[in-house]
Amino acid sequence: MKSLKIGVCGVGNVGGAVLENLTNTPEIVASNGGVQIEIIQVGARKGKSAVPYDLDVVTDLMDVAENPEIDVFVELIGGCDLARSLVKKAIENGKNVVTANKALIATHGDELFEFARNKNVQIGFEASVAGGTPVIKALREGLVANKVKWFAGILNGTTNFILTKMSVDQSSFEDALKEAQDLGLAEADPSMDVDGTDAAQKASILSALAFNTPYDFSSVSYGGIEEVSAEDISFADQLGYSVKHIAYGFIDNGTVDISVFPTFVPKDQLLSQVGQQMNALEIYCEGIGSTVYYGPGAGPRPTASAVIADLVDLSNGGWPESSKNNINNVLSKECNHKFSRYFKLDVKNEAGAIAKVSSLFAEKNVSIEALIQNEIKNNSIDDTHVPVVIISGELSDKEAISLKITLEEMTEISGLVQQLRIHNAL
């Protein structure tokens, strides 16, 4: 049987799950993967007290990257600066690398992959996107004979869990987030999940694989779920939609748009049915059409499963080599793809106000596909304004933001206007 000697840096949720799996049930990997994985050394800044196994533990993480007995360096510390230094040191020392660090790949991927090629080693990063769902393997191997035209998906299990709880259980955002944290689906500081950063980093990685673009997280347009209200979710339900945090990638004539925003998804669409902490990705290729990948996207065990799968792949020779040479595809700094839109606004409760709003849409040459004006209750505290929802025709992000700003400047409108995308039947 083949053997693989590894060093692991990082013993948090994911690192702990990797160590637990390989220490307590090594026979599963040996039986299913045909490889005996031996943990030679563990890097833990808190020392041996952080590792409940009889393993060689060091507090200087660079010792692991330089250890000559190790075949594969497993980086699970997160962040960019130290992780980049450790990975480069490991590659310099002739080691293959496996990482779950989406920030590292999304920010420094091109540099690290080029360095690895020059040293004749490889980097496995399946665990950086969609947890235990093998979407990177699909793009690296399963779809290599096809030209990808677009992808759309739910890439963050934490935000999907929160939106599901707000929709199904009518939980508040705060209560849903706390439940996610209690279940280990969200970090103590969940900001990178809820503000969209995590999903945007993952989308940039998918773009590099699907469209042969640079690993450039800075070119992704994105927003989070913090501003999605219970009222938005209620209106979505009335109109036949669910609210999901959707990542998109499109290529058109060599220009690639990557974006992630809260989106209304029709209830008869597959992505609308993806609940709890699950992820799903639809990839559309010329010739074969759509393929769909679904599975767990949050929590340490699915991510640890992807890490170990990469280790097994490395023991079998790794992955096909790809090159970005002579590729002219470029990343757009803004998403130009057009979506129908949901606008929610508070309009003065007076004759002619709705007509003026409708006239503005006409002036902008934007169609109104639906308009909802709820009746004001007699006991309403504020009967001077009425909530109005407008479903518009297709607009780019730039056009939608411009219309939103113009609406907010109208004397007939009170407060801020909410604007969200509506998922196209792509």
C-alpha positions as CSV (number, residue, x, y, z in Angstrom):
1,M,0.0,0.0,0.0
2,K,1.1,3.5,-0.8
3,S,2.1,5.8,2.1
4,L,2.0,9.5,2.5
5,K,3.8,11.5,5.3
6,I,2.2,14.8,6.1
7,G,2.7,17.8,8.4
8,V,-0.4,19.8,9.5
9,C,-0.3,23.5,10.5
10,G,-3.5,24.7,12.2
11,V,-5.6,22.8,14.7
12,G,-8.8,24.9,14.8
13,N,-12.2,23.5,13.7
14,V,-11.0,22.1,10.3
15,G,-7.5,21.1,11.5
16,G,-8.9,19.3,14.5
17,A,-11.4,17.4,12.3
18,V,-8.5,16.3,9.9
19,L,-6.4,15.1,12.9
20,E,-9.4,13.3,14.4
21,N,-10.3,11.5,11.2
22,L,-6.7,10.4,10.3
23,T,-5.9,9.4,13.9
24,N,-9.2,7.6,14.9
25,T,-10.3,6.1,11.6
26,P,-7.2,5.7,9.4
27,E,-8.5,2.4,8.1
28,I,-11.3,4.2,6.2
29,V,-8.9,6.2,4.1
30,A,-6.6,3.2,3.7
31,S,-9.5,1.0,2.5
32,N,-11.2,3.6,0.3
33,G,-8.2,5.5,-0.9
34,G,-5.5,2.9,-1.0
35,V,-3.0,5.0,0.9
36,Q,-1.7,5.0,4.5
37,I,-1.5,8.6,5.6
38,E,1.0,9.2,8.5
39,I,1.0,12.5,10.5
40,I,4.6,13.2,11.0
41,Q,4.3,16.6,12.7
42,V,1.7,19.2,13.8
43,G,2.2,22.9,14.1
44,A,0.1,24.5,16.8
45,R,0.9,28.0,18.2
46,K,-0.7,27.0,21.5
47,G,1.5,23.9,21.8
48,K,0.7,20.3,22.7
49,S,-2.2,21.3,24.9
50,A,-4.2,22.1,21.7
51,V,-3.7,18.6,20.2
52,P,-5.4,15.7,22.1
53,Y,-3.3,13.0,20.3
54,D,0.1,11.5,20.8
55,L,1.8,13.4,18.0
56,D,4.9,15.5,17.5
57,V,3.7,19.1,18.1
58,V,5.8,22.2,17.5
59,T,4.9,25.8,18.2
60,D,7.1,27.2,15.4
61,L,5.0,26.5,12.3
62,M,8.0,27.1,10.0
63,D,9.5,23.9,11.4
64,V,6.7,21.9,9.8
65,A,7.2,23.6,6.4
66,E,10.9,22.8,6.5
67,N,10.7,19.2,8.0
68,P,12.6,16.9,5.5
69,E,10.5,13.9,6.5
70,I,7.3,15.4,5.2
71,D,5.9,14.7,1.7
72,V,2.8,17.0,2.0
73,F,2.4,20.3,3.9
74,V,-1.2,20.8,5.0
75,E,-2.0,24.5,5.7
76,L,-5.1,25.1,7.8
77,I,-4.3,28.3,9.7
78,G,-6.3,30.7,7.5
79,G,-5.4,34.3,6.7
80,C,-2.9,35.3,4.0
81,D,0.4,36.6,5.2
82,L,1.7,33.8,7.5
83,A,0.0,31.2,5.4
84,R,1.6,32.5,2.2
85,S,5.1,32.4,3.9
86,L,4.5,28.9,5.1
87,V,3.3,27.5,1.8
88,K,6.1,29.1,-0.1
89,K,8.7,27.7,2.3
90,A,7.1,24.2,2.0
91,I,7.2,24.4,-1.8
92,E,10.8,25.7,-1.7
93,N,11.6,22.5,0.3
94,G,10.0,20.3,-2.4
95,K,6.7,19.5,-0.7
96,N,3.3,19.3,-2.2
97,V,0.7,21.4,-0.4
98,V,-2.9,21.0,0.5
99,T,-4.9,24.0,1.8
100,A,-8.5,24.9,2.7
101,N,-7.5,28.6,2.6
102,K,-9.8,30.4,0.1
103,A,-8.4,33.8,1.0
104,L,-4.9,32.6,0.2
105,I,-5.8,31.1,-3.2
106,A,-8.0,34.0,-4.2
107,T,-5.3,36.5,-3.4
108,H,-2.0,34.8,-4.1
109,G,-3.1,31.9,-6.3
110,D,-1.2,32.8,-9.5
111,E,2.0,33.4,-7.6
112,L,1.8,30.2,-5.6
113,F,0.8,27.9,-8.5
114,E,3.6,29.3,-10.7
115,F,6.1,28.8,-7.9
116,A,4.9,25.2,-7.4
117,R,5.2,24.5,-11.1
118,N,8.8,25.7,-11.1
119,K,9.5,23.3,-8.2
120,N,7.6,20.4,-9.7
121,V,5.1,20.1,-6.9
122,Q,1.4,20.6,-6.7
123,I,-1.2,22.4,-4.6
124,G,-4.5,20.8,-3.7
125,F,-7.3,23.3,-2.7
126,E,-10.6,21.4,-3.1
127,A,-11.5,22.3,0.5
128,S,-11.3,26.1,-0.3
129,V,-14.7,26.1,-2.1
130,A,-18.0,24.4,-1.1
131,G,-16.7,22.2,1.7
132,G,-17.4,18.5,1.0
133,T,-18.8,19.2,-2.5
134,P,-16.2,18.4,-5.1
135,V,-16.8,21.4,-7.4
136,I,-13.1,22.1,-7.9
137,K,-12.5,18.5,-9.0
138,A,-15.3,18.9,-11.4
139,L,-13.7,21.9,-13.1
140,R,-10.2,20.6,-12.9
141,E,-11.0,17.1,-14.2
142,G,-14.6,16.3,-15.0
143,L,-15.3,19.2,-17.3
144,V,-11.9,19.7,-18.9
145,A,-13.3,18.8,-22.4
146,N,-15.9,21.6,-22.3
147,K,-16.1,25.3,-22.5
148,V,-17.8,26.8,-19.5
149,K,-20.2,29.7,-20.3
150,W,-21.5,30.5,-16.9
151,F,-22.0,29.3,-13.3
152,A,-24.4,30.2,-10.6
153,G,-24.5,28.9,-7.0
154,I,-24.7,29.1,-3.3
155,L,-21.2,29.0,-2.0
156,N,-21.5,30.0,1.7
157,G,-23.3,27.5,4.0
158,T,-23.5,30.0,6.9
159,T,-25.5,32.7,5.0
160,N,-27.7,30.0,3.4
161,F,-28.5,28.6,6.9
162,I,-29.3,32.1,8.2
163,L,-31.6,32.9,5.2
164,T,-33.3,29.5,5.5
165,K,-34.0,30.1,9.2
166,M,-35.4,33.6,8.5
167,S,-37.6,32.3,5.8
168,V,-38.8,28.9,7.1
169,D,-38.9,29.7,10.9
170,Q,-39.3,33.5,10.7
171,S,-36.2,33.8,12.9
172,S,-34.6,37.2,13.2
173,F,-31.2,37.7,11.6
174,E,-29.6,37.9,15.0
175,D,-31.3,34.7,16.3
176,A,-30.4,32.8,13.1
177,L,-26.8,33.9,13.3
178,K,-26.5,32.8,16.9
179,E,-28.0,29.4,16.1
180,A,-25.4,29.0,13.3
181,Q,-22.6,29.9,15.8
182,D,-24.0,27.5,18.4
183,L,-24.0,24.7,15.8
184,G,-20.4,25.4,14.7
185,L,-21.6,26.7,11.3
186,A,-20.4,30.2,11.9
187,E,-17.3,31.7,13.4
188,A,-17.3,33.9,16.5
189,D,-16.6,36.7,14.1
190,P,-18.9,36.0,11.2
191,S,-18.3,39.2,9.3
192,M,-16.6,37.5,6.3
193,D,-19.6,35.3,5.8
194,V,-22.4,37.8,6.2
195,D,-20.7,40.6,4.3
196,G,-20.1,38.4,1.3
197,T,-16.3,38.3,1.4
198,D,-16.1,34.5,1.8
199,A,-18.4,33.7,-1.1
200,A,-16.7,36.3,-3.3
201,Q,-13.3,34.7,-2.6
202,K,-14.7,31.3,-3.6
203,A,-16.3,32.8,-6.7
204,S,-12.9,34.2,-7.8
205,I,-11.4,30.7,-7.5
206,L,-14.1,29.2,-9.6
207,S,-13.6,31.9,-12.2
208,A,-9.9,31.1,-12.5
209,L,-10.7,27.4,-13.1
210,A,-13.8,27.9,-15.3
211,F,-12.6,30.8,-17.4
212,N,-8.8,30.8,-17.1
213,T,-8.7,34.2,-15.5
214,P,-6.2,35.4,-12.9
215,Y,-6.8,34.6,-9.3
216,D,-8.0,38.2,-8.5
217,F,-10.5,38.6,-5.7
218,S,-10.4,42.4,-6.1
219,S,-12.3,42.1,-9.4
220,V,-15.4,40.5,-7.8
221,S,-18.5,42.6,-7.2
222,Y,-20.2,41.5,-4.0
223,G,-22.5,42.4,-1.2
224,G,-23.7,40.6,2.0
225,I,-27.0,39.6,3.6
226,E,-27.0,42.1,6.5
227,E,-29.5,44.4,4.8
228,V,-32.0,41.6,3.9
229,S,-35.0,42.2,6.1
230,A,-37.8,40.0,7.3
231,E,-40.0,42.2,5.1
232,D,-37.9,41.4,2.0
233,I,-38.2,37.7,2.7
234,S,-42.0,38.1,3.2
235,F,-42.4,39.9,-0.1
236,A,-40.3,37.3,-1.8
237,D,-42.6,34.6,-0.6
238,Q,-45.7,36.5,-1.7
239,L,-44.2,36.8,-5.2
240,G,-43.1,33.2,-5.5
241,Y,-39.4,33.6,-4.7
242,S,-36.8,32.6,-2.0
243,V,-34.0,34.9,-1.0
244,K,-30.5,33.3,-1.6
245,H,-27.0,34.6,-1.6
246,I,-26.0,33.7,-5.2
247,A,-22.6,33.8,-6.9
248,Y,-22.5,34.3,-10.6
249,G,-19.8,33.9,-13.3
250,F,-20.3,34.8,-16.9
251,I,-18.0,35.0,-19.9
252,D,-18.9,37.0,-23.0
253,N,-16.4,37.6,-25.8
254,G,-13.4,37.1,-23.5
255,T,-14.7,39.4,-20.7
256,V,-15.6,37.7,-17.4
257,D,-18.1,39.1,-14.8
258,I,-17.9,37.6,-11.3
259,S,-20.4,38.8,-8.6
260,V,-22.1,37.7,-5.4
261,F,-25.3,39.3,-4.0
262,P,-28.5,38.5,-2.2
263,T,-30.9,37.4,-5.0
264,F,-34.6,36.6,-5.4
265,V,-34.8,33.0,-6.8
266,P,-38.0,31.6,-8.3
267,K,-39.3,28.8,-6.2
268,D,-39.4,26.4,-9.1
269,Q,-35.6,26.8,-9.7
270,L,-33.2,24.3,-8.2
271,L,-31.2,26.9,-6.2
272,S,-34.4,28.0,-4.4
273,Q,-34.7,24.5,-2.9
274,V,-31.2,24.5,-1.4
275,G,-31.7,24.9,2.4
276,Q,-29.9,25.0,5.7
277,Q,-26.0,25.0,5.4
278,M,-26.0,23.2,2.0
279,N,-24.1,24.5,-1.1
280,A,-25.1,24.1,-4.7
281,L,-23.4,25.0,-7.9
282,E,-24.8,24.9,-11.5
283,I,-22.2,25.0,-14.3
284,Y,-23.3,25.5,-17.9
285,C,-21.0,24.3,-20.6
286,E,-21.4,24.5,-24.4
287,G,-22.5,21.2,-25.8
288,I,-23.5,19.4,-22.6
289,G,-25.6,22.0,-20.9
290,S,-25.9,22.2,-17.1
291,T,-24.4,20.0,-14.5
292,V,-25.3,20.6,-10.8
293,Y,-23.2,19.9,-7.7
294,Y,-24.9,19.8,-4.3
295,G,-23.6,19.1,-0.8
296,P,-22.6,20.4,2.6
297,G,-20.8,23.8,2.6
298,A,-20.3,24.7,6.2
299,G,-18.8,23.0,9.2
300,P,-15.4,21.3,9.9
301,R,-16.2,17.8,8.8
302,P,-17.1,18.5,5.2
303,T,-14.0,20.7,4.8
304,A,-11.8,18.0,6.5
305,S,-13.3,15.5,4.1
306,A,-12.1,17.6,1.1
307,V,-8.6,18.0,2.6
308,I,-8.2,14.3,2.9
309,A,-9.6,13.7,-0.6
310,D,-6.8,16.0,-1.9
311,L,-4.2,13.9,0.1
312,V,-5.5,10.8,-1.6
313,D,-5.4,12.4,-5.0
314,L,-1.8,13.5,-4.4
315,S,-0.9,9.9,-3.5
316,N,-2.2,8.9,-6.9
317,G,-0.3,11.5,-8.9
318,G,-2.2,14.7,-8.3
319,W,-4.1,16.6,-11.0
320,P,-3.9,17.6,-14.6
321,E,-1.5,20.5,-15.3
322,S,-3.2,23.5,-16.7
323,S,-1.7,26.7,-18.1
324,K,-2.9,30.3,-18.4
325,N,-0.4,31.0,-21.2
326,N,-1.9,32.7,-24.3
327,I,-5.3,33.2,-22.6
328,N,-6.8,36.6,-23.3
329,N,-9.8,36.4,-21.0
330,V,-10.0,39.4,-18.7
331,L,-11.9,40.1,-15.5
332,S,-14.4,43.0,-15.6
333,K,-14.2,45.4,-12.6
334,E,-18.0,45.5,-12.6
335,C,-20.8,43.0,-13.5
336,N,-22.5,44.0,-16.7
337,H,-24.9,41.1,-16.8
338,K,-28.5,42.2,-16.6
339,F,-31.1,41.0,-14.1
340,S,-34.7,41.8,-13.3
341,R,-34.9,43.7,-10.1
342,Y,-36.8,43.9,-6.8
343,F,-37.3,47.5,-5.5
344,K,-38.9,48.2,-2.1
345,L,-39.7,51.8,-1.3
346,D,-41.8,53.8,1.1
347,V,-44.0,56.1,-0.9
348,K,-46.1,59.0,0.3
349,N,-49.7,58.1,1.0
350,E,-51.2,60.7,-1.3
351,A,-52.8,60.9,-4.7
352,G,-50.4,60.8,-7.6
353,A,-47.3,59.6,-5.7
354,I,-47.4,56.1,-7.2
355,A,-47.9,57.7,-10.7
356,K,-44.8,59.8,-10.3
357,V,-42.7,56.8,-9.3
358,S,-44.1,54.9,-12.3
359,S,-43.3,57.9,-14.6
360,L,-39.7,57.8,-13.4
361,F,-39.4,54.2,-14.5
362,A,-40.9,55.1,-17.9
363,E,-38.4,58.0,-18.3
364,K,-35.5,55.6,-17.6
365,N,-37.0,53.2,-20.1
366,V,-37.4,50.5,-17.4
367,S,-40.4,48.3,-17.5
368,I,-42.5,47.5,-14.4
369,E,-43.4,43.8,-14.4
370,A,-45.3,43.9,-11.1
371,L,-46.3,46.4,-8.4
372,I,-47.5,45.6,-4.9
373,Q,-49.0,48.3,-2.6
374,N,-50.1,46.9,0.7
375,E,-53.1,48.3,2.4
376,I,-52.4,50.5,5.5
377,K,-53.8,49.2,8.7
378,N,-56.1,51.6,10.6
379,N,-53.9,51.3,13.7
380,S,-50.7,51.9,11.8
381,I,-48.3,54.3,13.7
382,D,-47.1,55.9,10.4
383,D,-49.9,56.3,7.8
384,T,-48.0,59.0,5.9
385,H,-46.2,56.5,3.7
386,V,-47.0,53.1,2.3
387,P,-44.6,50.3,1.4
388,V,-44.5,49.6,-2.3
389,V,-42.7,46.8,-4.1
390,I,-41.8,47.0,-7.8
391,I,-40.5,44.2,-10.0
392,S,-38.6,45.8,-12.9
393,G,-37.3,44.6,-16.2
394,E,-33.6,43.7,-16.6
395,L,-30.9,46.2,-15.5
396,S,-27.2,46.0,-15.0
397,D,-25.9,46.7,-11.5
398,K,-24.8,50.2,-12.6
399,E,-28.2,51.0,-14.0
400,A,-30.0,49.6,-10.9
401,I,-27.9,51.6,-8.5
402,S,-28.4,54.8,-10.5
403,L,-32.2,54.2,-10.5
404,K,-32.1,53.5,-6.7
405,I,-30.3,56.8,-6.1
406,T,-32.8,58.7,-8.2
407,L,-35.7,57.2,-6.4
408,E,-34.2,58.1,-3.0
409,E,-33.9,61.7,-4.2
410,M,-37.7,62.0,-4.9
411,T,-39.8,63.9,-2.4
412,E,-42.4,61.2,-2.7
413,I,-40.0,58.6,-1.3
414,S,-39.1,58.3,2.4
415,G,-35.8,56.7,3.5
416,L,-33.6,54.3,1.6
417,V,-34.7,52.1,-1.3
418,Q,-34.0,48.4,-1.2
419,Q,-32.8,46.9,-4.5
420,L,-32.1,43.2,-5.1
421,R,-31.4,41.0,-8.1
422,I,-33.9,38.4,-9.4
423,H,-32.4,35.2,-10.7
424,N,-32.7,34.8,-14.4
425,A,-33.7,31.6,-16.1
426,L,-30.2,31.4,-17.5
